[in-house]
Amino acid sequence: MKENSKDNYQVLARKYRPATFSDLIGQDTMVRTLTNAFEANRIAQAFILTGIRGTGKTSTARIIAKGVNCIGEDGNGSSTTEPCGKCEHCESISNGRHVDVFEMDAASKTGVADIREIIESVQYRATSARFKIYIIDEVHMLSNSAFNALLKTLEEPPKHIIFIFATTEIQKIPVTVLSRCQRFDLRRIEPEIMIEYLKNVAAEEGVEISKDALALITRASEGSVRDSISLLDQSISNAMDKIDAKDIRDMLGLSDRGRILDLFNLIVSGDTVGALNELSSLYSDGGEPEAILNDLAEISHWISLIKITPEAAEDPTVSPDERSRGKTIANRLNIRSLSRMWQMLLVALDEIRIAPNSMMAAEMTIIRLTHVSELPSPEELIKKIQNGSIQGNKTNIPIQDSTTNNKIQGSISDNVSKAISHPVVYKSVSHSTQNLAEDRNFNPEHIYSFRDVIELIKLNRDIQLLVEVETCLRLTSFSSGRIEFVPTNDAPANLAQKLGTKLTQWSGIRWAVSVVNEGGESTIAEMKLEESNKLNALAKEHKMVQTAFLVFPNAKITNIRSTESMAQEAAIEALPEVTEEWDPFEDD
């Protein structure tokens, strides 16, 4: 490694800062545009540079400032995209002490008074250079009043003035300012380009660094050149003249990605004990629980991408062994399982920050993930239920039990229960209502049960009466043309009169509806609630439901449906829409 004396040492981020447009990496579009502008002498008077941290915004601003003011080593040069770096203007700008180049941090100078100083100074020509340059970093931090004060000067700046703005949050810049500037979006640096760049810097410094170590630095920098070169500088101080992946992982507190893949594989295999042991081993070796879960989420995302686009496996920041293992895991899992794991890990990352002990939270997450891996997809579950290959507890969930229904045939409560033949599945009730309404043979005079009364109310779409009958009427006696009931305490006083009038009107025969004081079954609403509670209790005893609650502690049962009703609905939805013009023998 090259030796640096205490006096002349310079951090790598400054030492290798781009000095010309050709030094900028990964910004080909901007470099090409600015190069053409310089060659054609079409240099804008206001630029705005945007992008994430460390992509070269301030460096580009200084290169532009040097380019327009460079006079060459002989003192006779003109504006250029390749400033010499040796003339008085280039050296002064590089050192940040040029009298005609003003660099301002908008984070600390946000007000109108600061902008007023600029507005007053632009009236005067440059002291020694061709152009007066104003570089305002983090320009989005300026107040609205400051932006408004700058608008007129931006619209009609003096010919000797150039403004260069830099920001990481372009969405905060007023449109009126953006429309007056030439905008350049600096991109994240591609991994291949970053790895090659870091490799060259390490070679310049006389340091040997492995490809896996470069990949780890590149991944951690997230496309920022400054971040990557700062990490390289730190790793050189950490490991001196030879750096491998372990040095980078130790420095960044990262877990071995190969071991994270081992943990991921154990999870998707449903090996709870093995996964917990691997987690404990990673923790003992210095891995942070939150970082481990982050790595698992990253891998689930990466494998999902491989599943959709196999080219994603060719990530240059991933070793060949990891690529091979990633492809193997992707072939085993479906997108639904990977998405479920991703969502659970996101929830776990929120939980781990508020948990009293992060390791406990991580262990509970692993337990949930391994149990979920054994759960079939909804499609597989339906197939297993339909085939009878899935066994729950000994008591099945009787969403519609024909045996039970037969026992209460002929009773008054049977007439009421028929109105709620599907107590939880309201969709099924609506289907039966729709079928009744569309039945051309239905005769309103033929009302033989209380269920027929309910269906007639639905057929005529009297929602208010339907709600009152279901919630306020306790049936005591029913026969064709006559109903007796006990009203609930909150029943409308005119319920009997209203129901009788409506039934007479709709059916064409006289109905006598009267109120009695004793007896009466439960209301339809109460029966629905009772049946729903019973079904919920039975559902919670089912093995698959218990497993789901273990994985999702805050889950609730919102609906219970029989496989028969699901199959029936699927069959109905699969049928073609039949109209009067429909011809079954006509080709598509």
Secondary structure, 3 states (H helix, E strand, C coil): CCCCCCCCCCCHHHHCCCCCHHHCCCCHHHHHHHHHHHHCCCCCCEEEEECCCCCCHHHHHHHHHHHHHCCCCCCCCCCCCCCCCCCHHHHHHHCCCCCCEEEEECCCCCCHHHHHHHHHHCCCCCCCCCCEEEEEECHHHCCHHHHHHHHHHHHCCCCCEEEEEEECCHHHCCHHHHCCCEEEECCCCCHHHHHHHHHHHHHHCCCEECHHHHHHHHHHHCCCHHHHHHHHHHHHHHHCCEECHHHHHHHHCCCCHHHHHHHHHHHHCCCHHHHHHHHHHHHHCCCCHHHHHHHHHHHHHHHHHHHHCHHHHHCCCCCHHHHHHHHHHHHHCCHHHHHHHHHHHHHHHHHHHHCCCHHHHHHHHHHHHHHHHCCCCHHHHHHHHHHCCCCCCCCCCCCCCHHHHHHCCCCHHHHHHHCCCCCCCHHHHHHHHHHHHHCCCCCCCCCCCHHHHHHHHHHCCCHHHHHHHHHHEEEEEEECCEEEEEECCCCCCCHHHHHHHHHHHHHCCCCEEEECCCCCCCCHHHHHHHHHHHHHHHHHCCHHHHHHHHHCCCCCCCCCCCHHHHHHHHHHHHCCCCCCCCCCCCCC
